[in-house]
Amino acid sequence: MLARLLLAMLAPALVLRHSRARVRMIRNIDSMECLIIDAPMCADVARLSAEALDDGAGVAIADWRCGCEQLAAALREQGPAERVLTFGRACSFTRARQQLLVRPDGFGGSDGFGSKPRECERVPLPARCVVLTDERASCVEAMESGMRSVAVAQLGWSSAQVRFIDAAADVLLDELAGTCASDLSTPGAFWLNPPLPRAEDGAFLPDPDEHEAPCRRAATLGTATPAHALGSADGRAAAGARQPDIGTPSAESESDPAEAGAATSGDDTLFTDQVDALRLF
């Protein structure tokens, strides 16, 4: 009799607990499979690249950016070296992605529910690739290639320049400090759903593996610093301070050359220290 009384008293609580557990959902999180870097090298870029490589993603670095070979060498030492490559300005993001091979982890739910084994080695999926850049052309190419783009605003940009690149990027950040590789997953800190290849006007485009999106940077080669396109030291220094080409710069974007030189020197020191720290992994 006492046992029946206790069961009657506990039954509502057991039903409520069961109903709450039943509505819980498990959703797969697709980690980033490839980080494409087309941005000025700095300590946070080096850190983010190391985190991506550590998480099993591939890293593709634009070879016209100053410091790219130094970062690539440090990442290859961290390993595995085959998941790190550099690509040229005329190489599209799709072709750079197709030169990498990754082996993503399988999805595992709680207590093994919904788990599956690790995937076979394959090319990174476009929807799981993220382009890190400071150029609108690269944001547009990422959009057309079915990838995400994260734009990083540079010191001295005018409000017009910020709006110009923000219109094409998925995310515009003032800085990368505080951003980690796991934030770039789907869903993650910046987006919920995987992207689909689309044009600037919003029209959907075919599968990028079947119809490769054009390389936008090759089209803008004439507007870049010629010496930078040839890879000279002077050109790289000039390109490090270049801004998006949207017309005559406003007074808001002008700065003292001496101050700009001091800031660049400080950034280079931080980047070198961060790359040296990567060799300790």
N, C-alpha and C positions, 0 to 999 in steps of 0.2 A: 504494500500500500504506500509506504514511504517512498519507494523507488518510483512508482507511478506519479506521485505528487511532484517529485524533483524533476522528472522528465517533462511534465506539463509546464513547469515553471521555466525550464531552460529551452524548450522548443522554439519560442519566438526568437530568442537570441541566435540559435543555431540557423534558423531560416534566414534571418537578416544577414548573418555572416556569409552564408552560402550565396545569397543573391548579390552581395557586394563583390565577392570573388569572381562571380560569373561574368560581370560586365567589364572586367579588366581585359585590356587588349594588348597584344604583343605586336610591335611593328618593327620591321627590319630597318636598319640604318645603313645606307650605302656609303661607305667611306670613299674619300677621294682616291682615285686610282692614278692620276697624273697631274702634276703641278707644272705648268708652263710659265717660265719666268721671262717677261719682257719688260723689266723695270730697272731703275737704277739700283745697283748693289748697295746693301747696307747691312748692319748687324741683324736687323729683324728679318730681312730676306734670307740671310744665311741660316738663322735659327729655324724659320718656317720650313726651309728646304730640308734641313736635317730631320725635323719632326716628320715630314711627309715620307721621307725615305725610310725612317724608322717604322712607320706605320704600314709599310709594304707598297707605297706608291712609287711611280716613276717620276723623275725630275728632268725636264727639258729646259735648257738655258739658252737664251739668245746670245749668239757669239759676238755680236757687235756692241754689247754692253761692257763697259770697262769693269774689269774684275771677274768676268765670267769664267775664264780658265782657272783662276785661283780657287773660285768656289767649286767648280766641277772637280778639280783635283782633290780638294778636301772631302767632298762627298764620295768620291770613288774610293778614297782610303777608308771612309766609314763603311762603305759597301752596302749591298752588292754593286760592283762597278757597272754591271750590264744594265742597271736601271737608271743610269745617269748619262745624258748625252747633251751635246751642244748642237744648235742648228743655225743656219744662215738666214739672212733677211729674206731671201727669195723662197725659202722653204715654208710651206703653209703649216698651220697648226695641226691639220689632219695628218699630213705626212710625218711630222715630228712625232705625233702620237703613235702612228703605225710602226715606228721604228723601235718602240719599247714593248716589253713583255712583262706582265705582272701576274701574280697568282693570288687573287683575293681570298680572304677567309670566307667560309660558309656561314650562313645565318644560323645562330643557335639561340633558341628560346629558353625559358626557365625550365630546369629539370630535364633538359634534352628535348622538350616539346618543340616541334617544327624545325629541329636542327638538320643540317645537311652537311656533307663533307666539303672540304676545301676544294675550290674550283681548280680546273686545270690551267696551266699557263696560257695566257691569251693577251691580245692587244687591249689596252684600256678602252672602256666604253666612252664615247663622246660625252654622254650626260654626266659622267663621273670625273670629267677633266675640268680644271680650273685654271684660267689664265690670269696671272698677276701682272699688271701693266700700268703705265702712266700715259698711254696713247689711245685716242679715240679709235683710230684705224684698227688697232688690235682688239678693242672691245667689239667692234662691228664684226670682225672676222670670227671671233669666238662665238658670237650670236649666230652667225650663219653656219658655223660648224657644229652647232648643237652643244656648245660648252658654256660654262659659267665664266663670268669675268669679274675680277675684283680690281678696281682702279684705286691707285694711291695718289692723293693730291700732293703736289710738290710745292716747296717753299717759294713764294713770290707769285703764285697764280692769281689772276684777277677773278672776280666773281663770274665774269663771262666765260672764262676758261673752265672754271669749275662746272658751270651749267652745261657747257659744250660736251664734256666727257661724261658727266652724270647722266645725260640723256641716253647714252649707249651702254653704259656699264650696268651690271646687275647690282653692284654695291660700290659705293665710293667712300673710302676711308681717309681720314686725316693722317693716320699713321697705322703701322702694323703692330705696335706694342700692345700686348694684351690679346692679340689674335693668335690662335694656335691651329694646327692642322685639323684637329677634330671639329673645329668650327665650320670647316668647308665641306662637311659631309652632307648627305641628303636623306632626311631633313637635318638641318643644322642650325647654326646661329643666325644665318642670313637668308635662307630659303627653305621651303618645305618640300617642293616637288621637283622632279628632274626636268631640265629644259628640253625644248624641242627646237630643231634648227629653224630659224626664221630670218627674214630680211628686216631692214631698218623700218620699213613701213608696216611691219607686223605680219606680213604674208608668210605662211609656212613653206618651208623648203624641203626638197627630197632628202633621203638618207645621205649623210655626208660621206659614208663609205662608198656609195655608188655614184654620187655627184659631188665631187670635192669642191668646197667653197674656195673662191679665189684668194690668193695671198694679197691682203690689203697693203702690207708694208712695202711690197715691191712697187706698187702704184704710187706711193708717196716718197719714193727714193729721191726724186728730184727736189722735193721740198726740205729734205734733211740736209744737215751739214755735209758737203761733199767729202771733206777730209775724213769725217766720221764713217762715211760709207766705205772709204778705202781702208779704214782701220788704223789710221795714224794716231799718235799720242795727242797731237793738237786737236784733231777732230773729236776724239773721245772726250777731251776736256770741254770742248764747246758743246758737244751733244749732251753732256751731263746737266747743263743749265738750259737746254732748249725747252720751249713751251709748245703746246699744241698750236698749229697754224690756223688761227681764226681771224686774221686781219692785223691791224695795227695794235700793238700792245698798249694798254692803258697806263697812266702814270702810276696806278696802284701796283703794277707788276714790276716797276723799275726798282733797282736796288744798287747799293754801293758795290763796285767790283771788288774792293778790298774785303768787305764783309762777306761777299759771296765766296771769295777764295778761301777765307778762314773757315767758313761753314763746310765747304767741300773737303778741306783738309781734315777737319774733325770727323766727318762722316767716314772718310777713307780709313782713318785710324781705328774707329770703332769696328768697321767692316773687317779689317785685317785681324784685329784682336778676336773677333767672333769666329773667323775662319780658322785661326790657330787653335781656338778652343775646340772646334769640331774634331781636330786630330786626336783629342784625348778619348773620344768614344771608342 
